[in-house]
Amino acid sequence: MKSSVKRIVLAGLALGLAGVALETMTNINLSGLFMESLKIAAFVLLTLFFSIIIHELGHVVAGLINNYSFMGMQILWLSIYVENGKLKARIDRDSKSVGMAIMIPNEKATEANHVSYFISGILANALSLIPLLFAYIFLPSIRLYLFFSIAIILFLIFLNAMPKEVDGVLNDGYLVKLYRSNENQTFKLFQKLQAQLISGTRPKEVELSSFVDGGDLFSLMIHLYSYYKALDGGDISKMIEEMNYIEGNYQKFGNIHSASIQYELIYYYSRVVKNPFEATRIYSKVESMLEKDFDINGRRVLAYYSHEVLLDEEKAERCIREGLRVADKYPIQGMALMEEDLLINLRNEILRRETWNYV
């Protein structure tokens, strides 16, 4: 669903609260045609709001049943995510997504696991119809409101079941179509890479020889994994090649994964190509998020930025200590091994410089 739905949902919440407050404080009977229409609209929009929550929770429950790793979820501007083994929340004002669940499968996940996860949000919305249908039968006084609520849920089910892509966001029907189609091997490779990394395979050990760029979001993410492979293996020329591609293409896909890409751009311009002005420009876009990101990935990026651009060794050393302290809590185990080595390498570099200056 498009981001404009957020404003519609919030307007519905406001209308509902205003209607209740007006009727409570003034004892005015809101049975007139206009006010009745407002009440119906508010009821429908409240249904839409809760349907988004139910949809995303359906994905989360199915993912947990299938032993997927929970990374986070988003409802409107509220992002709930895992950092160092703890659930945290933040307001993401730049988000364009109405709702999203982020979970990563393990290496043993089957096609049935994947498909059941993709359709679980739709199934959750379908199950939510059951109490509404009972209420429609046994509570005639609110039957009109229930009719419109049932209609909106059916409409949402239809929207999610029909394959569709909006601003790089793929709906459930599109994901099922991709996974069951032999035409898009990129998507399956993307799923496989995620599973390998979360199971402890390092980026430099993943196999990407079969990758054929399809020009889609999943191809972009595989280019990012190829960059990580080069970073882990110390292949500078490949890092430059992949980052040039990523930087030239990631904005085509809206804001999906943009934070992780901008993090790497900060590291890339700080450390690899030594362009402090560009590193600072990108840092300014995610400064608040990065400074508060205390997992090993965020600490690694900030440590190198502090070392290379700010020339602040004290801050860099603090970020190194904080990152290494939580290395074992990073959910993507293979990435954690790479991040740990990068932080240790920077720590050793700082120690050698301090020793040289002392001598």
C-alpha positions in Angstrom: 0.0 0.0 0.0 1.2 3.5 -0.7 2.4 5.9 1.9 -0.6 8.2 1.5 -2.6 5.5 3.4 -0.8 6.7 6.5 -2.5 10.1 6.3 -5.8 8.4 5.7 -5.4 6.2 8.7 -4.4 9.1 10.9 -7.3 11.1 9.6 -9.7 8.2 10.5 -8.3 8.0 14.0 -8.8 11.8 14.5 -12.3 11.6 13.1 -13.2 8.8 15.4 -11.9 10.5 18.5 -13.5 13.8 17.5 -16.8 12.2 17.0 -16.8 10.4 20.3 -15.6 13.6 22.1 -18.3 15.7 20.5 -21.1 13.3 21.3 -19.9 12.8 24.9 -19.5 16.5 25.7 -22.5 17.9 24.0 -25.0 15.0 24.1 -25.7 15.8 20.5 -27.2 12.9 18.6 -25.0 12.3 15.6 -27.6 10.5 13.6 -27.8 13.1 10.8 -26.7 11.9 7.4 -23.5 13.9 7.4 -22.4 13.0 10.9 -23.4 9.4 10.4 -21.2 9.3 7.3 -18.3 10.7 9.4 -18.8 7.9 11.9 -18.8 5.3 9.2 -15.7 6.7 7.7 -14.0 6.8 11.1 -15.0 3.2 11.8 -13.7 2.0 8.5 -10.4 3.8 8.9 -9.9 2.4 12.4 -10.5 -1.0 10.8 -7.8 -0.2 8.2 -5.4 0.8 11.0 -5.9 -2.4 13.0 -5.9 -4.5 9.8 -2.3 -3.3 9.1 -1.2 -4.4 12.5 -3.0 -7.7 12.2 -1.4 -8.3 8.8 2.1 -7.6 9.9 1.7 -9.7 13.1 0.5 -12.5 10.9 3.8 -12.5 9.1 5.7 -12.4 12.4 3.8 -15.3 13.9 4.3 -17.4 10.7 8.0 -16.5 10.6 8.5 -17.6 14.2 6.7 -20.8 13.6 9.0 -21.5 10.6 12.1 -20.6 12.8 12.8 -17.4 10.9 14.8 -14.7 12.7 12.9 -11.6 13.6 14.7 -8.4 12.6 12.0 -5.9 13.0 8.6 -4.6 11.9 7.1 -1.3 11.0 3.6 0.2 11.5 3.2 3.6 9.9 6.1 5.6 11.4 6.8 3.3 14.3 9.7 0.9 13.8 10.3 -2.0 16.2 13.6 -3.7 15.8 16.1 -6.0 17.4 19.4 -4.4 18.6 21.9 -6.5 20.5 19.2 -9.0 21.5 16.8 -6.4 22.8 13.6 -5.1 21.3 13.7 -1.3 20.6 11.5 1.2 19.0 11.9 4.5 17.2 9.9 6.9 15.1 11.0 6.8 11.5 9.5 10.0 9.9 11.1 9.3 6.5 9.5 5.9 6.1 7.3 5.5 3.1 6.0 2.1 4.1 2.6 1.6 5.8 3.5 -1.8 7.3 6.4 -4.2 7.0 7.7 -7.3 8.8 11.4 -8.1 8.4 12.4 -11.7 9.1 15.2 -13.9 7.7 14.8 -17.6 7.0 17.3 -20.2 8.1 19.1 -22.5 5.7 16.7 -25.4 6.3 13.6 -23.4 5.2 11.6 -25.1 2.5 9.5 -23.7 -0.3 6.4 -24.4 1.9 8.0 -22.4 4.7 8.6 -19.4 2.4 5.2 -19.5 0.8 3.4 -19.9 4.1 5.3 -16.9 5.4 4.4 -14.7 2.4 0.7 -15.5 2.6 0.4 -15.3 6.4 -0.5 -11.7 6.4 -3.4 -12.3 4.1 -4.5 -15.3 6.2 -4.4 -13.2 9.3 -6.7 -10.6 7.7 -9.0 -13.3 6.5 -9.2 -14.7 10.1 -10.0 -11.3 11.5 -13.2 -11.4 9.4 -14.7 -14.2 11.6 -15.5 -12.1 14.7 -16.8 -9.3 12.5 -19.1 -11.7 10.6 -20.5 -13.0 14.0 -21.0 -9.4 15.1 -22.7 -8.6 11.9 -25.2 -11.4 12.5 -25.8 -10.8 16.2 -25.4 -7.1 16.6 -27.9 -5.4 14.2 -27.4 -2.0 15.8 -23.9 -1.6 14.3 -24.5 -3.7 11.2 -24.0 -0.8 8.9 -20.5 0.0 10.3 -19.6 -3.7 10.2 -20.6 -4.0 6.6 -18.1 -1.3 5.6 -15.4 -2.7 7.8 -15.8 -6.2 6.3 -15.7 -4.6 2.8 -12.4 -2.8 3.5 -10.8 -5.9 4.9 -11.8 -7.9 1.8 -10.4 -5.0 -0.4 -7.1 -5.2 1.5 -6.9 -8.9 1.0 -7.5 -8.4 -2.7 -4.8 -5.7 -2.9 -2.2 -7.9 -1.1 -3.1 -11.1 -3.1 -2.9 -9.4 -6.5 0.8 -9.2 -7.5 1.9 -5.6 -7.3 5.1 -3.5 -6.9 5.0 0.1 -5.7 8.3 2.1 -5.2 10.3 -1.0 -4.8 7.9 -2.5 -2.2 6.6 -5.9 -3.3 3.3 -7.1 -1.9 2.6 -10.6 -0.7 1.1 -11.8 -4.0 4.1 -10.6 -5.9 6.5 -12.4 -3.5 4.6 -15.7 -3.9 4.6 -15.3 -7.7 8.4 -14.7 -7.6 9.2 -17.6 -5.4 7.0 -20.1 -7.3 8.3 -18.9 -10.7 11.5 -20.4 -12.1 12.0 -17.2 -14.1 13.3 -15.2 -11.1 16.3 -17.0 -9.7 17.6 -13.8 -8.3 14.9 -13.8 -5.6 15.8 -17.4 -4.6 19.5 -16.6 -4.5 18.8 -13.6 -2.3 16.8 -15.8 0.1 19.6 -18.4 0.1 22.3 -15.7 0.8 20.3 -14.4 3.8 19.9 -17.9 5.2 23.6 -18.6 4.8 24.8 -15.4 6.5 22.4 -15.7 9.4 23.6 -19.3 9.9 27.2 -18.2 10.3 28.7 -18.3 6.7 31.0 -15.3 6.3 30.4 -12.9 3.3 33.7 -13.9 1.7 32.6 -17.6 1.7 29.2 -17.2 -0.1 29.0 -18.3 -3.7 27.8 -15.7 -6.2 29.1 -17.1 -9.5 25.5 -18.0 -10.7 24.3 -14.4 -10.1 22.7 -12.8 -13.2 21.6 -9.2 -12.7 17.8 -8.9 -13.2 17.6 -5.1 -12.7 15.3 -5.5 -9.7 15.5 -4.9 -5.9 16.8 -8.3 -5.2 19.6 -7.9 -7.8 20.5 -4.6 -6.0 20.7 -6.4 -2.6 22.9 -9.2 -4.1 25.2 -6.5 -5.4 25.4 -5.3 -1.8 26.2 -8.8 -0.6 28.9 -8.9 -3.4 30.3 -5.7 -1.9 30.3 -7.3 1.5 32.1 -10.4 0.0 34.7 -8.1 -1.4 35.0 -6.1 1.8 35.5 -9.3 3.8 38.0 -10.6 1.4 39.9 -7.3 1.0 39.2 -6.9 -2.8 39.3 -3.2 -3.2 38.6 -3.0 -6.9 35.5 -5.2 -6.5 34.3 -3.0 -3.7 34.6 0.0 -5.9 32.9 -1.7 -8.8 29.9 -2.9 -6.6 29.5 0.4 -4.7 29.5 2.4 -8.0 26.6 0.2 -9.1 24.7 0.4 -5.8 25.0 4.1 -5.5 23.8 4.6 -9.0 20.8 2.4 -8.6 19.5 2.1 -5.1 17.3 5.3 -5.2 15.2 3.6 -7.9 13.7 1.4 -5.2 12.4 4.0 -2.8 13.7 3.9 0.8 13.8 0.1 1.1 17.2 -0.8 2.7 18.4 2.8 2.2 19.8 3.1 5.7 22.0 0.0 5.4 23.2 1.3 2.0 23.9 4.8 3.3 25.9 3.2 6.2 28.1 1.5 3.7 28.5 4.6 1.6 29.8 6.4 4.7 32.3 3.6 5.3 33.2 3.5 1.6 33.8 7.2 1.2 35.6 7.4 4.6 37.9 4.4 4.2 38.1 3.1 0.7 38.2 6.1 -1.6 39.1 8.7 1.0 36.5 11.3 0.2 35.6 13.0 3.5 33.3 15.5 2.0 31.0 12.9 0.5 31.2 10.8 3.6 30.1 13.8 5.7 27.3 14.6 3.3 25.8 11.1 3.6 26.5 11.0 7.4 24.4 14.1 7.8 21.4 12.3 6.4 21.6 9.4 8.9 23.5 11.1 11.8 20.8 10.7 14.4 20.2 7.0 13.5 23.8 6.1 13.2 24.9 7.8 16.5 22.1 5.8 18.3 22.9 2.5 16.5 24.8 0.4 19.0 25.0 -2.9 17.1 28.3 -4.0 15.7 27.5 -2.8 12.2 26.6 0.7 13.3 29.6 0.9 15.6 31.9 -0.2 12.8 30.7 2.4 10.4 30.9 5.2 13.0 34.3 4.0 14.2 35.8 4.3 10.7 34.1 7.6 10.1 35.4 9.0 13.4 38.9 7.7 12.6 39.1 8.7 8.9 37.0 11.9 8.7 36.6 13.4 12.2 40.2 12.3 13.1 38.7 11.6 16.6 40.7 8.6 17.8 39.0 8.7 21.2 35.5 8.3 19.7 36.8 5.7 17.2 38.2 3.6 20.1 35.0 4.0 22.1 33.0 2.7 19.1 35.4 -0.2 18.7 34.9 -1.2 22.3 31.1 -0.9 22.1 31.0 -2.9 18.9 33.2 -5.7 20.0 31.2 -6.0 23.3 28.0 -6.8 21.4 29.4 -8.9 18.5 27.8 -12.1 19.7 24.4 -10.5 19.8 24.2 -9.5 16.1 21.5 -11.7 14.6 23.3 -12.2 11.2 26.2 -14.3 12.5 28.3 -14.4 9.3 28.2 -10.6 9.1 29.1 -10.3 12.7 32.4 -12.2 12.1 33.3 -9.8 9.3 32.3 -6.8 11.4 34.4 -8.1 14.3 37.5 -8.5 12.2 37.1 -5.0 10.7 36.9 -3.4 14.2 39.9 -5.4 15.4 41.9 -4.3 12.4 41.1 -0.7 13.1 41.9 -1.1 16.8 45.3 -2.6 15.8 45.9 0.2 13.4 45.3 2.8 16.0 47.5 1.0 18.5 50.4 0.8 16.0 50.0 4.6 15.3 50.0 5.3 19.0 53.1 3.2 19.5 54.8 4.9 16.6 54.0 8.3 18.0 55.2 7.3 21.4 58.5 6.1 20.0 
